[in-house]
């Protein structure tokens, strides 16, 4: 089993709360981790249609009949959200910490349900696919960036040696035919699949609802709803702009990224041998690095305060991390060779935000790390150094 960085935060949550929620995309390792950490809990998966029917028909009896003295792991709990009210009653009576472990691979409507039923009773955790640090510590990190982007970060690619092309084909089929069909009212699944590919082709770009609407041949309202579906099911995330106004007109649109680079390559049918010269490589690399920054914060149990910045004159910084009153700017470049032009955005930003600014970093695809003035040039393989306190 690959050691996961989020482990300590989940154990800490179980010390203080009766319910622990582990959310994240399918196949990110949630079930494996939960069963390893809570070995004495009874395990129930609502993927099982008989168990799901029993939970829906008589939630009280379902929970009573399947509980043990240690606790219960309920996998894919989003299929029967009405369980949450009954779980609330049990935890209020018994007050056993770490008793219910709820696993959800989808987040459709769950935040509202959790807020209403389990407010103050649940410790929530987001487990995304493997981080660069987790791959490195498990000796699975590829030596070069192209195989990393092509293979992506899903654990089964490394622990079970499943070829990336097979895993992602199955992943997409499962996601669209099961999750989307069962949990949302999409209607035309073929159109939705085309829409996901259109999103992959726009990774790293500002979201343009009208352009997506025209290309997908659906309404703007449908585009917004489908983006929400992809976001709440951990396929994509929207990076919001940093809004501090220093006398410049700031871009207000969000940028679109995917949590996993291998999924992008699969959607766009990019072969590993073509990645080095592919026109989308830079944006795929940028998506990969920003998603890894998000993983760092989620694994530590902290909500990421991560943005990008761009003004109307095309000055831009790829990533801004807000840490208290300080801002850390990061530029992301897919080149293996450092160029002083990589610092242009950081230097411009420093003039605007110098009172709040901390030394910036350039994360690039090479390995020769160095310092340039007060900015660090960091290899993608050593991205963990961004978060080490000096």
C-alpha positions as YAML, in Angstrom:
chain: A
units: angstrom
residues:
- id: 1
  name: UNK
  ca: [0.00, 0.00, 0.00]
- id: 2
  name: UNK
  ca: [1.22, 3.48, -0.91]
- id: 3
  name: UNK
  ca: [1.53, 5.69, 2.16]
- id: 4
  name: UNK
  ca: [-0.87, 8.64, 1.94]
- id: 5
  name: UNK
  ca: [-0.02, 12.07, 3.35]
- id: 6
  name: UNK
  ca: [-3.60, 12.67, 4.48]
- id: 7
  name: UNK
  ca: [-3.46, 9.79, 6.99]
- id: 8
  name: UNK
  ca: [-2.51, 11.90, 10.01]
- id: 9
  name: UNK
  ca: [-5.30, 14.39, 9.37]
- id: 10
  name: UNK
  ca: [-7.94, 11.63, 9.10]
- id: 11
  name: UNK
  ca: [-6.74, 9.99, 12.34]
- id: 12
  name: UNK
  ca: [-6.84, 13.39, 14.04]
- id: 13
  name: UNK
  ca: [-10.39, 13.91, 12.82]
- id: 14
  name: UNK
  ca: [-11.49, 10.55, 14.21]
- id: 15
  name: UNK
  ca: [-10.11, 11.55, 17.63]
- id: 16
  name: UNK
  ca: [-12.52, 14.47, 17.93]
- id: 17
  name: UNK
  ca: [-15.58, 13.77, 15.78]
- id: 18
  name: UNK
  ca: [-18.07, 10.87, 15.71]
- id: 19
  name: UNK
  ca: [-18.25, 10.97, 11.90]
- id: 20
  name: UNK
  ca: [-15.36, 11.14, 9.45]
- id: 21
  name: UNK
  ca: [-16.14, 11.92, 5.81]
- id: 22
  name: UNK
  ca: [-13.61, 11.01, 3.11]
- id: 23
  name: UNK
  ca: [-14.55, 12.52, -0.24]
- id: 24
  name: UNK
  ca: [-12.77, 12.46, -3.57]
- id: 25
  name: UNK
  ca: [-12.82, 11.05, -7.10]
- id: 26
  name: UNK
  ca: [-13.32, 7.40, -7.88]
- id: 27
  name: UNK
  ca: [-10.19, 5.25, -7.57]
- id: 28
  name: UNK
  ca: [-8.23, 7.86, -5.61]
- id: 29
  name: UNK
  ca: [-7.65, 5.33, -2.81]
- id: 30
  name: UNK
  ca: [-10.38, 6.30, -0.35]
- id: 31
  name: UNK
  ca: [-11.68, 2.79, 0.37]
- id: 32
  name: UNK
  ca: [-8.21, 1.26, 0.62]
- id: 33
  name: UNK
  ca: [-7.11, 3.94, 3.07]
- id: 34
  name: UNK
  ca: [-10.27, 3.82, 5.20]
- id: 35
  name: UNK
  ca: [-10.18, 0.02, 5.55]
- id: 36
  name: UNK
  ca: [-6.50, 0.16, 6.48]
- id: 37
  name: UNK
  ca: [-6.96, 2.88, 9.11]
- id: 38
  name: UNK
  ca: [-10.19, 1.47, 10.61]
- id: 39
  name: UNK
  ca: [-9.58, -2.28, 10.40]
- id: 40
  name: UNK
  ca: [-12.11, -3.20, 13.10]
- id: 41
  name: UNK
  ca: [-15.01, -1.26, 11.56]
- id: 42
  name: UNK
  ca: [-17.59, -3.20, 9.60]
- id: 43
  name: UNK
  ca: [-17.41, -2.32, 5.89]
- id: 44
  name: UNK
  ca: [-20.54, -1.71, 3.81]
- id: 45
  name: UNK
  ca: [-20.60, -0.53, 0.20]
- id: 46
  name: UNK
  ca: [-23.77, 0.99, -1.20]
- id: 47
  name: UNK
  ca: [-22.51, 0.05, -4.66]
- id: 48
  name: UNK
  ca: [-24.09, -3.29, -3.70]
- id: 49
  name: UNK
  ca: [-27.67, -2.96, -4.96]
- id: 50
  name: UNK
  ca: [-29.11, -5.18, -2.21]
- id: 51
  name: UNK
  ca: [-27.43, -3.15, 0.53]
- id: 52
  name: UNK
  ca: [-28.51, 0.06, -1.15]
- id: 53
  name: UNK
  ca: [-32.12, -1.10, -1.31]
- id: 54
  name: UNK
  ca: [-32.04, -2.13, 2.35]
- id: 55
  name: UNK
  ca: [-30.62, 1.24, 3.36]
- id: 56
  name: UNK
  ca: [-33.24, 3.12, 1.35]
- id: 57
  name: UNK
  ca: [-36.21, 1.03, 2.45]
- id: 58
  name: UNK
  ca: [-35.44, 0.92, 6.17]
- id: 59
  name: UNK
  ca: [-32.46, 3.11, 7.17]
- id: 60
  name: UNK
  ca: [-32.92, 2.58, 10.89]
- id: 61
  name: UNK
  ca: [-32.88, -1.24, 10.64]
- id: 62
  name: UNK
  ca: [-30.00, -1.11, 8.14]
- id: 63
  name: UNK
  ca: [-27.79, 0.79, 10.58]
- id: 64
  name: UNK
  ca: [-28.84, -1.30, 13.57]
- id: 65
  name: UNK
  ca: [-28.36, -4.67, 11.85]
- id: 66
  name: UNK
  ca: [-24.90, -3.87, 10.46]
- id: 67
  name: UNK
  ca: [-23.22, -2.00, 13.29]
- id: 68
  name: UNK
  ca: [-20.53, -3.40, 15.56]
- id: 69
  name: UNK
  ca: [-18.87, -2.08, 18.69]
- id: 70
  name: UNK
  ca: [-16.00, -0.43, 16.79]
- id: 71
  name: UNK
  ca: [-17.90, 1.38, 14.06]
- id: 72
  name: UNK
  ca: [-19.02, 1.32, 10.44]
- id: 73
  name: UNK
  ca: [-17.47, 2.27, 7.12]
- id: 74
  name: UNK
  ca: [-20.21, 3.20, 4.64]
- id: 75
  name: UNK
  ca: [-18.85, 3.46, 1.11]
- id: 76
  name: UNK
  ca: [-20.58, 5.49, -1.64]
- id: 77
  name: UNK
  ca: [-22.91, 6.95, 0.97]
- id: 78
  name: UNK
  ca: [-24.17, 9.57, -1.50]
- id: 79
  name: UNK
  ca: [-26.50, 6.94, -2.99]
- id: 80
  name: UNK
  ca: [-28.63, 7.04, 0.19]
- id: 81
  name: UNK
  ca: [-28.34, 10.56, 1.63]
- id: 82
  name: UNK
  ca: [-31.33, 9.94, 3.89]
- id: 83
  name: UNK
  ca: [-29.00, 7.82, 6.05]
- id: 84
  name: UNK
  ca: [-27.42, 11.01, 7.35]
- id: 85
  name: UNK
  ca: [-30.38, 11.97, 9.53]
- id: 86
  name: UNK
  ca: [-30.40, 8.54, 11.18]
- id: 87
  name: UNK
  ca: [-26.63, 8.67, 11.68]
- id: 88
  name: UNK
  ca: [-27.10, 12.04, 13.39]
- id: 89
  name: UNK
  ca: [-29.51, 10.47, 15.87]
- id: 90
  name: UNK
  ca: [-27.10, 7.62, 16.66]
- id: 91
  name: UNK
  ca: [-24.04, 9.81, 17.19]
- id: 92
  name: UNK
  ca: [-25.98, 12.22, 19.38]
- id: 93
  name: UNK
  ca: [-27.01, 9.31, 21.60]
- id: 94
  name: UNK
  ca: [-23.77, 7.30, 21.68]
- id: 95
  name: UNK
  ca: [-21.15, 10.07, 21.30]
- id: 96
  name: UNK
  ca: [-18.52, 7.57, 20.08]
- id: 97
  name: UNK
  ca: [-15.71, 9.32, 18.24]
- id: 98
  name: UNK
  ca: [-14.61, 7.96, 14.89]
- id: 99
  name: UNK
  ca: [-17.60, 5.59, 14.79]
- id: 100
  name: UNK
  ca: [-18.97, 6.32, 11.31]
- id: 101
  name: UNK
  ca: [-16.58, 6.57, 8.36]
- id: 102
  name: UNK
  ca: [-18.43, 7.86, 5.29]
- id: 103
  name: UNK
  ca: [-16.80, 7.54, 1.86]
- id: 104
  name: UNK
  ca: [-18.12, 9.39, -1.17]
- id: 105
  name: UNK
  ca: [-16.75, 9.40, -4.71]
- id: 106
  name: UNK
  ca: [-19.26, 12.03, -5.71]
- id: 107
  name: UNK
  ca: [-20.14, 15.26, -4.02]
- id: 108
  name: UNK
  ca: [-23.51, 15.88, -5.69]
- id: 109
  name: UNK
  ca: [-25.70, 17.74, -3.21]
- id: 110
  name: UNK
  ca: [-23.66, 16.28, -0.37]
- id: 111
  name: UNK
  ca: [-22.41, 19.51, 1.09]
- id: 112
  name: UNK
  ca: [-25.95, 20.70, 1.70]
- id: 113
  name: UNK
  ca: [-26.99, 17.35, 3.14]
- id: 114
  name: UNK
  ca: [-23.98, 17.20, 5.45]
- id: 115
  name: UNK
  ca: [-24.44, 20.79, 6.55]
- id: 116
  name: UNK
  ca: [-28.03, 20.14, 7.51]
- id: 117
  name: UNK
  ca: [-27.62, 16.74, 9.16]
- id: 118
  name: UNK
  ca: [-24.10, 16.49, 10.53]
- id: 119
  name: UNK
  ca: [-22.99, 20.05, 11.22]
- id: 120
  name: UNK
  ca: [-20.53, 20.01, 14.12]
- id: 121
  name: UNK
  ca: [-20.41, 16.22, 14.10]
- id: 122
  name: UNK
  ca: [-18.27, 15.43, 11.05]
- id: 123
  name: UNK
  ca: [-14.63, 15.88, 10.10]
- id: 124
  name: UNK
  ca: [-14.40, 16.24, 6.32]
- id: 125
  name: UNK
  ca: [-11.37, 15.22, 4.27]
- id: 126
  name: UNK
  ca: [-10.66, 15.35, 0.53]
- id: 127
  name: UNK
  ca: [-8.45, 12.59, -0.90]
- id: 128
  name: UNK
  ca: [-7.23, 13.30, -4.42]
- id: 129
  name: UNK
  ca: [-5.01, 11.03, -6.57]
- id: 130
  name: UNK
  ca: [-1.37, 10.60, -5.59]
- id: 131
  name: UNK
  ca: [0.77, 13.67, -5.06]
- id: 132
  name: UNK
  ca: [4.30, 14.12, -6.37]
- id: 133
  name: UNK
  ca: [5.61, 13.69, -2.81]
- id: 134
  name: UNK
  ca: [3.66, 10.44, -2.31]
- id: 135
  name: UNK
  ca: [4.96, 9.05, -5.60]
- id: 136
  name: UNK
  ca: [8.51, 10.09, -4.74]
- id: 137
  name: UNK
  ca: [8.43, 8.57, -1.26]
- id: 138
  name: UNK
  ca: [7.06, 5.31, -2.70]
- id: 139
  name: UNK
  ca: [9.76, 5.22, -5.42]
- id: 140
  name: UNK
  ca: [7.14, 5.47, -8.16]
- id: 141
  name: UNK
  ca: [7.95, 8.96, -9.44]
- id: 142
  name: UNK
  ca: [9.00, 8.85, -13.13]
- id: 143
  name: UNK
  ca: [12.36, 10.36, -13.96]
- id: 144
  name: UNK
  ca: [10.93, 12.52, -16.76]
- id: 145
  name: UNK
  ca: [7.86, 14.68, -17.03]
- id: 146
  name: UNK
  ca: [6.26, 13.11, -20.14]
- id: 147
  name: UNK
  ca: [5.57, 9.69, -18.59]
- id: 148
  name: UNK
  ca: [4.35, 11.48, -15.47]
- id: 149
  name: UNK
  ca: [1.78, 13.51, -17.40]
- id: 150
  name: UNK
  ca: [0.73, 10.53, -19.50]
- id: 151
  name: UNK
  ca: [0.37, 8.05, -16.64]
- id: 152
  name: UNK
  ca: [-1.25, 10.51, -14.26]
- id: 153
  name: UNK
  ca: [-1.61, 9.99, -10.54]
- id: 154
  name: UNK
  ca: [-4.24, 7.33, -9.89]
- id: 155
  name: UNK
  ca: [-2.89, 4.71, -7.44]
- id: 156
  name: UNK
  ca: [-3.87, 1.62, -9.49]
- id: 157
  name: UNK
  ca: [-1.46, 2.64, -12.26]
- id: 158
  name: UNK
  ca: [1.42, 2.18, -9.81]
- id: 159
  name: UNK
  ca: [0.27, -0.33, -7.20]
- id: 160
  name: UNK
  ca: [-1.57, -2.64, -9.60]
- id: 161
  name: UNK
  ca: [0.43, -1.87, -12.76]
- id: 162
  name: UNK
  ca: [-2.70, -1.10, -14.80]
- id: 163
  name: UNK
  ca: [-1.70, 0.57, -18.09]
- id: 164
  name: UNK
  ca: [-2.83, 4.18, -18.21]
- id: 165
  name: UNK
  ca: [-4.73, 3.80, -21.47]
- id: 166
  name: UNK
  ca: [-6.81, 0.95, -20.01]
- id: 167
  name: UNK
  ca: [-7.44, 2.64, -16.68]
- id: 168
  name: UNK
  ca: [-8.66, 5.94, -18.12]
- id: 169
  name: UNK
  ca: [-10.85, 4.33, -20.76]
- id: 170
  name: UNK
  ca: [-12.58, 2.31, -18.03]
- id: 171
  name: UNK
  ca: [-12.66, 5.30, -15.70]
- id: 172
  name: UNK
  ca: [-14.45, 7.53, -18.19]
- id: 173
  name: UNK
  ca: [-16.91, 4.81, -19.15]
- id: 174
  name: UNK
  ca: [-17.72, 4.12, -15.49]
- id: 175
  name: UNK
  ca: [-18.03, 7.80, -14.66]
- id: 176
  name: UNK
  ca: [-20.34, 8.67, -17.54]
- id: 177
  name: UNK
  ca: [-22.47, 5.55, -17.70]
- id: 178
  name: UNK
  ca: [-22.90, 5.01, -13.97]
- id: 179
  name: UNK
  ca: [-22.30, 8.14, -11.95]
- id: 180
  name: UNK
  ca: [-23.61, 10.75, -14.35]
- id: 181
  name: UNK
  ca: [-26.60, 8.66, -15.40]
- id: 182
  name: UNK
  ca: [-27.59, 7.73, -11.84]
- id: 183
  name: UNK
  ca: [-26.87, 10.92, -9.96]
- id: 184
  name: UNK
  ca: [-27.81, 13.68, -12.38]
- id: 185
  name: UNK
  ca: [-30.30, 14.46, -15.10]
- id: 186
  name: UNK
  ca: [-27.87, 14.97, -17.97]
- id: 187
  name: UNK
  ca: [-30.03, 13.55, -20.73]
- id: 188
  name: UNK
  ca: [-27.71, 13.12, -23.72]
- id: 189
  name: UNK
  ca: [-24.70, 11.20, -22.37]
- id: 190
  name: UNK
  ca: [-22.91, 11.30, -25.75]
- id: 191
  name: UNK
  ca: [-23.14, 15.10, -25.75]
- id: 192
  name: UNK
  ca: [-21.84, 15.17, -22.18]
- id: 193
  name: UNK
  ca: [-18.86, 13.01, -23.17]
- id: 194
  name: UNK
  ca: [-18.11, 15.41, -26.02]
- id: 195
  name: UNK
  ca: [-18.34, 18.27, -23.54]
- id: 196
  name: UNK
  ca: [-15.70, 16.70, -21.28]
- id: 197
  name: UNK
  ca: [-13.35, 16.47, -24.27]
- id: 198
  name: UNK
  ca: [-13.99, 20.11, -25.09]
- id: 199
  name: UNK
  ca: [-13.06, 20.98, -21.51]
- id: 200
  name: UNK
  ca: [-9.84, 18.95, -21.78]
- id: 201
  name: UNK
  ca: [-8.88, 20.89, -24.91]
- id: 202
  name: UNK
  ca: [-9.35, 24.12, -22.91]
- id: 203
  name: UNK
  ca: [-7.32, 23.14, -19.84]
- id: 204
  name: UNK
  ca: [-5.45, 26.13, -18.42]
- id: 205
  name: UNK
  ca: [-7.67, 28.62, -20.26]
- id: 206
  name: UNK
  ca: [-10.21, 31.14, -19.00]
- id: 207
  name: UNK
  ca: [-13.71, 29.69, -18.94]
- id: 208
  name: UNK
  ca: [-15.73, 31.06, -21.85]
- id: 209
  name: UNK
  ca: [-19.33, 29.94, -21.45]
- id: 210
  name: UNK
  ca: [-20.42, 31.18, -24.87]
- id: 211
  name: UNK
  ca: [-17.59, 29.41, -26.72]
- id: 212
  name: UNK
  ca: [-18.26, 26.16, -24.85]
- id: 213
  name: UNK
  ca: [-21.97, 26.54, -25.52]
- id: 214
  name: UNK
  ca: [-21.42, 27.00, -29.25]
- id: 215
  name: UNK
  ca: [-18.93, 24.15, -29.60]
- id: 216
  name: UNK
  ca: [-21.00, 21.72, -27.51]
- id: 217
  name: UNK
  ca: [-24.26, 22.85, -29.14]
- id: 218
  name: UNK
  ca: [-25.98, 23.32, -25.78]
- id: 219
  name: UNK
  ca: [-27.24, 26.36, -23.88]
- id: 220
  name: UNK
  ca: [-25.13, 28.52, -21.57]
- id: 221
  name: UNK
  ca: [-27.23, 27.25, -18.67]
- id: 222
  name: UNK
  ca: [-26.40, 23.66, -19.61]
- id: 223
  name: UNK
  ca: [-22.68, 24.51, -19.81]
- id: 224
  name: UNK
  ca: [-22.79, 25.93, -16.28]
- id: 225
  name: UNK
  ca: [-24.68, 22.89, -14.99]
- id: 226
  name: UNK
  ca: [-22.32, 20.43, -16.66]
- id: 227
  name: UNK
  ca: [-19.25, 22.26, -15.38]
- id: 228
  name: UNK
  ca: [-20.75, 22.05, -11.90]
- id: 229
  name: UNK
  ca: [-21.21, 18.29, -12.33]
- id: 230
  name: UNK
  ca: [-17.57, 17.87, -13.38]
- id: 231
  name: UNK
  ca: [-16.41, 20.05, -10.50]
- id: 232
  name: UNK
  ca: [-18.44, 18.36, -7.78]
- id: 233
  name: UNK
  ca: [-17.35, 14.93, -9.01]
- id: 234
  name: UNK
  ca: [-13.65, 15.88, -8.79]
- id: 235
  name: UNK
  ca: [-12.90, 15.74, -12.52]
- id: 236
  name: UNK
  ca: [-12.14, 19.46, -12.91]
- id: 237
  name: UNK
  ca: [-11.59, 22.45, -10.67]
- id: 238
  name: UNK
  ca: [-12.02, 26.14, -11.44]
- id: 239
  name: UNK
  ca: [-9.19, 28.38, -10.30]
- id: 240
  name: UNK
  ca: [-10.51, 31.81, -9.35]
- id: 241
  name: UNK
  ca: [-8.60, 35.05, -10.00]
- id: 242
  name: UNK
  ca: [-7.02, 37.00, -7.18]
- id: 243
  name: UNK
  ca: [-9.04, 40.20, -6.94]
- id: 244
  name: UNK
  ca: [-6.83, 42.72, -5.15]
- id: 245
  name: UNK
  ca: [-7.03, 45.86, -7.27]
- id: 246
  name: UNK
  ca: [-3.85, 47.89, -7.65]
- id: 247
  name: UNK
  ca: [-5.30, 50.37, -10.13]
- id: 248
  name: UNK
  ca: [-5.45, 47.78, -12.91]
- id: 249
  name: UNK
  ca: [-8.41, 46.17, -14.62]
- id: 250
  name: UNK
  ca: [-8.32, 42.56, -13.43]
- id: 251
  name: UNK
  ca: [-9.61, 39.55, -15.33]
- id: 252
  name: UNK
  ca: [-12.66, 38.19, -13.49]
- id: 253
  name: UNK
  ca: [-13.16, 34.80, -15.23]
- id: 254
  name: UNK
  ca: [-11.98, 31.54, -13.66]
- id: 255
  name: UNK
  ca: [-9.50, 29.16, -15.28]
- id: 256
  name: UNK
  ca: [-10.37, 25.55, -15.98]
- id: 257
  name: UNK
  ca: [-8.06, 22.73, -14.81]
- id: 258
  name: UNK
  ca: [-8.26, 18.96, -14.38]
- id: 259
  name: UNK
  ca: [-7.23, 17.16, -11.21]
- id: 260
  name: UNK
  ca: [-5.34, 14.52, -13.21]
- id: 261
  name: UNK
  ca: [-3.08, 14.96, -16.26]
- id: 262
  name: UNK
  ca: [-3.47, 11.35, -17.42]
- id: 263
  name: UNK
  ca: [-7.19, 11.90, -17.82]
- id: 264
  name: UNK
  ca: [-6.53, 14.93, -20.05]
- id: 265
  name: UNK
  ca: [-4.17, 12.89, -22.23]
- id: 266
  name: UNK
  ca: [-6.77, 10.13, -22.52]
- id: 267
  name: UNK
  ca: [-9.56, 12.56, -23.44]
- id: 268
  name: UNK
  ca: [-7.42, 14.26, -26.08]
- id: 269
  name: UNK
  ca: [-5.94, 10.92, -27.29]
- id: 270
  name: UNK
  ca: [-2.41, 12.16, -26.74]
- id: 271
  name: UNK
  ca: [0.25, 9.43, -26.88]
- id: 272
  name: UNK
  ca: [3.18, 9.52, -24.49]
- id: 273
  name: UNK
  ca: [5.69, 9.80, -27.32]
- id: 274
  name: UNK
  ca: [3.86, 12.85, -28.69]
- id: 275
  name: UNK
  ca: [3.69, 14.80, -25.42]
- id: 276
  name: UNK
  ca: [7.11, 16.47, -25.65]
- id: 277
  name: UNK
  ca: [6.07, 18.49, -28.71]
- id: 278
  name: UNK
  ca: [2.31, 18.60, -28.21]
- id: 279
  name: UNK
  ca: [0.85, 22.13, -28.26]
- id: 280
  name: UNK
  ca: [-1.16, 21.39, -25.08]
- id: 281
  name: UNK
  ca: [1.82, 20.17, -23.05]
- id: 282
  name: UNK
  ca: [2.36, 23.52, -21.31]
- id: 283
  name: UNK
  ca: [-1.23, 23.77, -20.14]
- id: 284
  name: UNK
  ca: [-1.33, 20.11, -19.07]
- id: 285
  name: UNK
  ca: [1.86, 20.63, -17.05]
- id: 286
  name: UNK
  ca: [0.39, 23.77, -15.47]
- id: 287
  name: UNK
  ca: [-2.77, 21.86, -14.54]
- id: 288
  name: UNK
  ca: [-0.66, 19.06, -13.03]
- id: 289
  name: UNK
  ca: [1.39, 21.43, -10.87]
- id: 290
  name: UNK
  ca: [-1.56, 23.47, -9.61]
- id: 291
  name: UNK
  ca: [-3.52, 20.31, -8.76]
- id: 292
  name: UNK
  ca: [-0.49, 19.08, -6.79]
- id: 293
  name: UNK
  ca: [-0.45, 22.34, -4.84]
- id: 294
  name: UNK
  ca: [-4.11, 21.74, -3.97]
- id: 295
  name: UNK
  ca: [-3.24, 18.20, -2.83]
- id: 296
  name: UNK
  ca: [-0.69, 19.57, -0.40]
- id: 297
  name: UNK
  ca: [-3.32, 21.64, 1.38]
- id: 298
  name: UNK
  ca: [-6.05, 19.00, 1.33]
- id: 299
  name: UNK
  ca: [-3.62, 16.40, 2.68]
- id: 300
  name: UNK
  ca: [-2.83, 18.71, 5.60]
- id: 301
  name: UNK
  ca: [-6.54, 19.31, 6.28]
- id: 302
  name: UNK
  ca: [-6.41, 22.92, 5.12]
- id: 303
  name: UNK
  ca: [-8.68, 24.58, 2.59]
- id: 304
  name: UNK
  ca: [-6.42, 25.77, -0.24]
- id: 305
  name: UNK
  ca: [-6.41, 29.50, -0.84]
- id: 306
  name: UNK
  ca: [-4.96, 29.31, -4.32]
- id: 307
  name: UNK
  ca: [-5.62, 31.71, -7.20]
- id: 308
  name: UNK
  ca: [-4.14, 33.06, -10.41]
- id: 309
  name: UNK
  ca: [-3.67, 36.70, -11.38]
- id: 310
  name: UNK
  ca: [-4.01, 38.40, -14.74]
- id: 311
  name: UNK
  ca: [-4.77, 41.98, -15.77]
- id: 312
  name: UNK
  ca: [-6.29, 43.29, -18.98]
- id: 313
  name: UNK
  ca: [-2.85, 44.04, -20.41]
- id: 314
  name: UNK
  ca: [-1.95, 40.30, -20.29]
- id: 315
  name: UNK
  ca: [0.42, 40.52, -17.32]
- id: 316
  name: UNK
  ca: [-0.06, 37.26, -15.45]
- id: 317
  name: UNK
  ca: [1.12, 35.03, -12.61]
- id: 318
  name: UNK
  ca: [0.07, 31.39, -12.95]
- id: 319
  name: UNK
  ca: [-0.53, 30.73, -9.27]
- id: 320
  name: UNK
  ca: [-0.92, 32.90, -6.17]
- id: 321
  name: UNK
  ca: [-0.95, 31.19, -2.76]
- id: 322
  name: UNK
  ca: [-2.50, 33.27, 0.00]
- id: 323
  name: UNK
  ca: [-0.96, 32.44, 3.36]
- id: 324
  name: UNK
  ca: [-2.37, 34.69, 6.05]
- id: 325
  name: UNK
  ca: [-1.49, 38.23, 5.07]
- id: 326
  name: UNK
  ca: [1.24, 37.12, 2.67]
- id: 327
  name: UNK
  ca: [1.09, 36.15, -1.01]
- id: 328
  name: UNK
  ca: [3.40, 33.64, -2.67]
- id: 329
  name: UNK
  ca: [3.55, 33.92, -6.48]
- id: 330
  name: UNK
  ca: [4.44, 30.89, -8.61]
- id: 331
  name: UNK
  ca: [5.15, 30.69, -12.32]
- id: 332
  name: UNK
  ca: [4.85, 27.29, -14.04]
- id: 333
  name: UNK
  ca: [6.87, 26.45, -17.16]
- id: 334
  name: UNK
  ca: [6.99, 23.12, -19.00]
- id: 335
  name: UNK
  ca: [10.46, 23.77, -20.42]
- id: 336
  name: UNK
  ca: [13.44, 21.79, -19.11]
- id: 337
  name: UNK
  ca: [15.71, 24.79, -19.69]
- id: 338
  name: UNK
  ca: [15.47, 27.91, -17.56]
- id: 339
  name: UNK
  ca: [15.03, 31.22, -19.34]
- id: 340
  name: UNK
  ca: [15.19, 34.62, -17.64]
- id: 341
  name: UNK
  ca: [11.87, 35.49, -19.33]
- id: 342
  name: UNK
  ca: [10.25, 33.08, -16.87]
- id: 343
  name: UNK
  ca: [10.76, 35.76, -14.21]
- id: 344
  name: UNK
  ca: [8.93, 38.53, -16.07]
- id: 345
  name: UNK
  ca: [5.55, 37.86, -14.46]
- id: 346
  name: UNK
  ca: [7.05, 37.54, -10.99]
- id: 347
  name: UNK
  ca: [9.00, 40.78, -11.34]
- id: 348
  name: UNK
  ca: [5.93, 42.69, -12.52]
- id: 349
  name: UNK
  ca: [3.85, 41.22, -9.70]
- id: 350
  name: UNK
  ca: [6.47, 42.13, -7.10]
- id: 351
  name: UNK
  ca: [6.21, 45.81, -8.03]
- id: 352
  name: UNK
  ca: [2.45, 45.72, -7.45]
- id: 353
  name: UNK
  ca: [2.27, 43.55, -4.34]
- id: 354
  name: UNK
  ca: [5.63, 44.11, -2.67]
- id: 355
  name: UNK
  ca: [4.12, 44.87, 0.74]
- id: 356
  name: UNK
  ca: [2.28, 41.54, 0.81]
- id: 357
  name: UNK
  ca: [4.60, 39.62, -1.45]
- id: 358
  name: UNK
  ca: [6.97, 36.83, -0.42]
- id: 359
  name: UNK
  ca: [9.77, 35.48, -2.64]
- id: 360
  name: UNK
  ca: [8.36, 33.79, -5.72]
- id: 361
  name: UNK
  ca: [9.17, 30.52, -7.42]
- id: 362
  name: UNK
  ca: [9.36, 29.16, -10.93]
- id: 363
  name: UNK
  ca: [8.36, 25.49, -11.14]
- id: 364
  name: UNK
  ca: [9.73, 24.00, -14.35]
- id: 365
  name: UNK
  ca: [10.17, 20.61, -16.02]
- id: 366
  name: UNK
  ca: [13.93, 20.53, -15.60]
- id: 367
  name: UNK
  ca: [16.09, 19.42, -12.68]
- id: 368
  name: UNK
  ca: [18.76, 22.13, -12.26]
- id: 369
  name: UNK
  ca: [17.43, 24.08, -9.28]
- id: 370
  name: UNK
  ca: [18.86, 27.53, -8.61]
- id: 371
  name: UNK
  ca: [18.19, 30.95, -7.12]
- id: 372
  name: UNK
  ca: [17.64, 33.97, -9.34]
- id: 373
  name: UNK
  ca: [17.66, 37.20, -7.33]
- id: 374
  name: UNK
  ca: [15.07, 36.45, -4.61]
- id: 375
  name: UNK
  ca: [13.13, 33.92, -6.72]
- id: 376
  name: UNK
  ca: [13.69, 30.17, -6.53]
- id: 377
  name: UNK
  ca: [13.77, 27.96, -9.62]
- id: 378
  name: UNK
  ca: [12.29, 24.63, -8.52]
- id: 379
  name: UNK
  ca: [12.12, 21.28, -10.31]
- id: 380
  name: UNK
  ca: [8.65, 19.72, -10.55]
- id: 381
  name: UNK
  ca: [10.08, 16.71, -8.72]
- id: 382
  name: UNK
  ca: [10.88, 18.89, -5.70]
- id: 383
  name: UNK
  ca: [7.64, 20.83, -5.48]
- id: 384
  name: UNK
  ca: [7.42, 19.99, -1.75]
- id: 385
  name: UNK
  ca: [10.16, 22.59, -1.16]
- id: 386
  name: UNK
  ca: [7.58, 25.31, -1.93]
- id: 387
  name: UNK
  ca: [5.93, 24.58, 1.41]
- id: 388
  name: UNK
  ca: [8.96, 24.21, 3.64]
- id: 389
  name: UNK
  ca: [9.39, 27.06, 6.09]
- id: 390
  name: UNK
  ca: [12.65, 28.90, 5.70]
...
